[in-house]
């Protein structure tokens, strides 16, 4: 059965056939992750990729699904479904009532490895508003990895505690924020030193 579904994912198959195969594969569970990841990386059709992303999160879920999305979202992957993967990671981070803490932490961590302004707003919101100290800490660490003015401002604000709406875990979150700010400062010092050399 798995072999037949994988055969239905081949590019020469019609879009509807590939979409149906994605849906059926997702019902299999974690065993189907490599095949759904391949769809996100290589399928030419955005509809098929979005179906794969949605079913990765919705049917399979868990940290494994987030890790698969992180592979595809990595800028060095060259994956066709990078946008859909980032969308999935953002969804996993922000939709608290659908995703458990471990999934949201994994999503924040994965978003920390991206470049530019992608999902920065969502990381800042998680830092300030998520009820889980673990998610807030992961968001702080992710912002530290990303760097930039938005990250520094959000981290400084969180360190001051001016918007910490979820008081439990303040010590842990403050440690993560301090470490994230230190990471940004160290990177800036290295960059400055390299420019002078």
C-alpha positions as CSV (number, residue, x, y, z in Angstrom):
1,X,0.0,0.0,0.0
2,X,2.8,2.4,0.9
3,X,4.6,1.7,-2.4
4,X,1.4,2.5,-4.4
5,X,0.9,5.8,-2.5
6,X,4.6,6.8,-3.1
7,X,4.2,6.0,-6.8
8,X,1.1,8.4,-6.8
9,X,3.4,11.2,-5.7
10,X,5.5,11.1,-8.8
11,X,5.6,14.3,-10.8
12,X,3.9,12.8,-13.9
13,X,0.8,12.1,-11.9
14,X,-2.0,14.6,-11.9
15,X,-2.3,17.1,-9.1
16,X,-5.5,15.5,-7.7
17,X,-3.8,12.1,-7.6
18,X,-0.7,13.5,-5.8
19,X,-3.0,15.4,-3.3
20,X,-5.0,12.3,-2.6
21,X,-1.8,10.3,-2.0
22,X,-0.6,13.0,0.5
23,X,-3.8,12.7,2.4
24,X,-3.6,8.9,2.5
25,X,0.0,9.0,3.5
26,X,-0.7,11.3,6.4
27,X,-3.2,8.8,7.8
28,X,-0.3,6.2,8.0
29,X,1.4,8.5,10.5
30,X,5.1,9.1,11.3
31,X,6.2,6.4,8.9
32,X,5.1,8.7,6.1
33,X,7.1,11.7,7.2
34,X,10.0,11.2,4.8
35,X,7.6,11.0,1.8
36,X,5.6,14.1,2.9
37,X,8.9,16.0,3.4
38,X,9.9,15.0,-0.1
39,X,6.6,16.5,-1.4
40,X,7.3,19.7,0.4
41,X,10.9,19.8,-1.0
42,X,10.2,18.9,-4.6
43,X,6.6,19.0,-5.7
44,X,6.0,21.7,-8.4
45,X,2.5,22.4,-7.3
46,X,1.8,24.8,-4.4
47,X,-1.5,23.2,-3.7
48,X,0.1,19.8,-3.2
49,X,2.8,21.3,-1.0
50,X,0.2,23.1,1.1
51,X,-1.8,19.9,1.5
52,X,1.4,18.1,2.7
53,X,2.2,20.9,5.2
54,X,-1.3,20.9,6.6
55,X,-1.4,17.2,7.0
56,X,2.1,17.0,8.4
57,X,0.9,19.3,11.3
58,X,-2.8,18.2,11.4
59,X,-2.6,14.4,11.1
60,X,0.9,13.5,12.1
61,X,1.7,16.5,14.4
62,X,4.3,16.4,17.1
63,X,7.9,17.4,17.3
64,X,8.7,15.0,14.4
65,X,6.5,17.0,12.0
66,X,8.0,20.3,13.2
67,X,11.5,18.9,12.6
68,X,10.5,17.8,9.1
69,X,9.2,21.3,8.4
70,X,12.4,22.8,9.8
71,X,14.5,20.8,7.3
72,X,12.4,22.2,4.4
73,X,12.4,25.8,5.8
74,X,16.2,25.8,6.1
75,X,17.4,28.4,3.5
76,X,20.2,26.1,2.4
77,X,17.7,23.3,1.5
78,X,16.7,25.0,-1.8
79,X,13.3,23.4,-1.2
80,X,10.3,24.5,-3.3
81,X,8.1,24.3,-0.3
82,X,10.1,26.6,1.9
83,X,7.3,29.2,2.2
84,X,4.8,26.5,3.1
85,X,7.2,25.1,5.7
86,X,7.7,28.5,7.3
87,X,4.0,28.9,7.4
88,X,3.6,25.6,9.1
89,X,6.3,26.4,11.7
90,X,4.6,29.8,12.4
91,X,1.2,28.0,12.8
92,X,2.7,25.5,15.2
93,X,4.2,28.3,17.3
94,X,1.2,30.6,17.4
95,X,-1.9,28.3,17.5
96,X,-1.5,27.4,21.2
97,X,-4.8,25.6,21.6
98,X,-3.8,23.1,18.9
99,X,-0.2,22.4,19.7
100,X,1.4,21.3,22.9
101,X,4.4,23.0,24.5
102,X,7.0,20.7,23.1
103,X,5.8,21.3,19.5
104,X,5.7,25.1,20.1
105,X,9.2,25.0,21.5
106,X,10.5,23.0,18.5
107,X,8.8,25.5,16.2
108,X,10.4,28.5,17.9
109,X,13.8,26.8,17.8
110,X,13.4,26.1,14.1
111,X,12.3,29.7,13.3
112,X,15.4,30.9,15.1
113,X,17.5,29.5,12.3
114,X,15.9,31.5,9.5
115,X,17.1,34.7,8.0
116,X,15.6,38.1,7.6
117,X,12.3,39.2,9.0
118,X,10.5,35.9,8.5
119,X,8.3,35.2,11.5
120,X,10.1,37.7,13.8
121,X,6.7,39.2,14.8
122,X,5.5,35.7,15.9
123,X,8.6,35.1,17.9
124,X,8.3,38.4,19.7
125,X,4.6,37.7,20.4
126,X,5.5,34.2,21.8
127,X,8.3,35.8,24.0
128,X,5.8,38.3,25.5
129,X,2.5,36.4,25.6
130,X,2.8,32.6,25.6
131,X,1.7,31.2,28.9
132,X,4.5,28.6,28.8
133,X,7.9,29.6,30.2
134,X,9.5,27.0,27.9
135,X,8.0,28.5,24.8
136,X,8.9,32.1,26.0
137,X,12.5,30.9,26.6
138,X,12.7,29.2,23.2
139,X,11.4,32.4,21.6
140,X,14.1,34.4,23.4
141,X,16.8,32.0,22.3
142,X,15.5,32.1,18.7
143,X,15.5,35.9,18.7
144,X,19.1,35.8,20.0
145,X,20.0,33.5,17.1
146,X,18.4,35.9,14.6
147,X,19.7,39.1,16.0
148,X,18.8,42.6,14.7
149,X,17.1,45.6,16.0
150,X,13.6,44.0,16.4
151,X,15.1,41.1,18.4
152,X,17.2,43.4,20.6
153,X,14.2,45.7,21.3
154,X,12.0,42.7,22.2
155,X,14.6,41.0,24.3
156,X,15.4,44.2,26.2
157,X,11.7,44.8,26.8
158,X,11.3,41.3,28.1
159,X,14.3,41.6,30.3
160,X,12.9,44.7,31.9
161,X,9.7,42.7,32.4
162,X,7.5,45.5,31.1
163,X,5.2,43.2,29.1
164,X,5.6,39.8,30.7
165,X,2.0,38.8,30.9
166,X,2.8,35.3,32.1
167,X,4.7,35.6,35.4
168,X,5.4,31.9,36.1
169,X,8.9,30.9,34.9
170,X,10.2,34.5,35.0
171,X,13.6,33.4,36.2
172,X,14.0,30.9,33.4
173,X,12.8,33.3,30.8
174,X,15.0,36.1,32.1
175,X,18.0,33.7,31.9
176,X,17.2,32.9,28.3
177,X,16.7,36.6,27.5
178,X,20.0,37.5,29.1
179,X,21.8,34.7,27.2
180,X,20.1,35.8,23.9
181,X,21.2,39.4,24.4
182,X,24.7,38.2,25.2
183,X,24.7,36.1,22.0
184,X,23.8,39.2,19.9
185,X,26.4,41.4,21.6
186,X,29.1,38.7,21.1
187,X,28.2,38.4,17.4
188,X,28.3,42.2,17.0
189,X,31.7,42.4,18.7
190,X,33.1,39.6,16.5
191,X,31.7,41.4,13.4
192,X,33.2,44.7,14.5
193,X,36.6,43.1,15.1
194,X,36.5,41.3,11.7
195,X,35.8,44.6,10.0
196,X,38.8,46.3,11.7
197,X,41.1,43.4,10.7
